[in-house]
Amino acid sequence: MTRLRVQQTRSSIGRYRNQRETLRSLGLKRIGDVVVKEDRPEIRGMIATIPHLIAVEEVD
């Protein structure tokens, strides 16, 4: 299964609460943090909520 490398690129300060909570749910706490997640519909939905705060790339 494909994995996704998600990196936080922008701050959550001043963002809506649901966006801050989505970052935390993904395991991102600060700018530059990186997590690797399985490519599942739930994760894709979280990514779609905050595309302006993160960078995503596929990892094999």
Secondary structure, DSSP 8 states (H G I E B T S, - for coil): --EEEEEE-S--TTS-HHHHHHHHHHT--STT-EEEEE--HHHHHHHHH-TTTEEEEEE-
